[in-house]
Amino acid sequence: MFIKGILIGLASFIITGIFHPVVVKLEYYYGTKSWIWLCIPGIVLLIISFFMNTIVSILLGVLAFSLFWSCIEIFKQRTRVLLGRARKNPNRSYE
C-alpha cells in the first residue's frame, strides 16, 4: 500500500495549521517587518530541499512555501487588524 501521499497531505495540513497562529502572533508583536523572519528560513529550506531524497525534499519544499505564503499573510493580517477583524496590539501604533 502506498501511504506516502497521505503522509505528505497530513504533514501539509499540520504545517499550515502551525503557521496560522505564528502569523497572527508575529504581526501582533512585531508588525509587518517580521516577514523577513519567515522569508529567510524559507529560502534556506528551499535550497536544502534540492539536495535531499524524495520525501524529505517534498516536506522541506512544503515547509518552505508555507513560510513564503506566511510572508504574504503577515501583510494581509495587518489589513485585517486595520479593518477591525483582528485584535490590535495596544502597545504599537498603526499608522
N, C-alpha and C positions, 0 to 999 in steps of 0.2 A: 504494500500500500504506500502511496506517495503522500507524505504528510508535510513536506516542505512548504508547499503553498499555504496550507492552513497556518503553519507556524509563522511564516512571513506576514500573513494577514493579521494574525494575533499580535505580533510584535509591532506592526504599523499602528494598530489600534491603540496599544499601550503607549507607544511613543507620542502619538497625537494627544492622547489623554493627559500625559505628563506635561506637555508644553503649553496647554491652555492656561493652567494656573500660573505657570512660570511667566508667561507674557503679562498676565494681569498684575502679578507682584512686581515685575521689573518696571512696568510703566508707572505703577503706583509709587514706588520708592525712588526710582531714578529717572523717569521720564523717557522721552524718545531717544535720548543719547545712548541708551543701553542697547540699541540694536547692534552695535559693533561687537558686544559681548556674545551675541548669538552668531554673527556672521563669521568671525574668525575661526571658532571651532568648527563651523560648518565647512569652511574651505579646507581646513586641516583634515577633517574626516573624509571629505570627498577625495582628496589626494591619496589618503591612506587606503581608501576602498579600491583604488586602481591596482593595488599590489596584494590584495587578499584573495582567498579562494571564494567560491561561488556564494555560499550562504552568508559568510561574514561580509563579503563585499556588498551584497544586497542590503543587509541590515545597516551597514555603515552608510550606504547611499540613502536609505530611507531616513536615517537619523540626520544626515547632512541636509537633505532637502526639507526636513521638518524644521531644522534650525533656520534655513533660509526663509521658509514660509513664516516663521515666528518673527523674523525681522520685519516683514510686511505687516504682520498683525500688531506689532508694537505701535505703529502709526495709526492703524485702524482703532486700536484701543484708546488712543488719545482722542480720536474723534468721538468715540462712544462716551468718554468722560466729559468732553465739552458739551455734548448733547444731553447730558444728564442720565444716560443709560448705564453708566458705571460710576463707582464711587471715586470722588476726588480725595486727594491727599491734602488735608488742611495745612500741612507744613510746607507746601510748594505753591508757587504761583503759576497760573495757567494763562499766559499771555499770548 
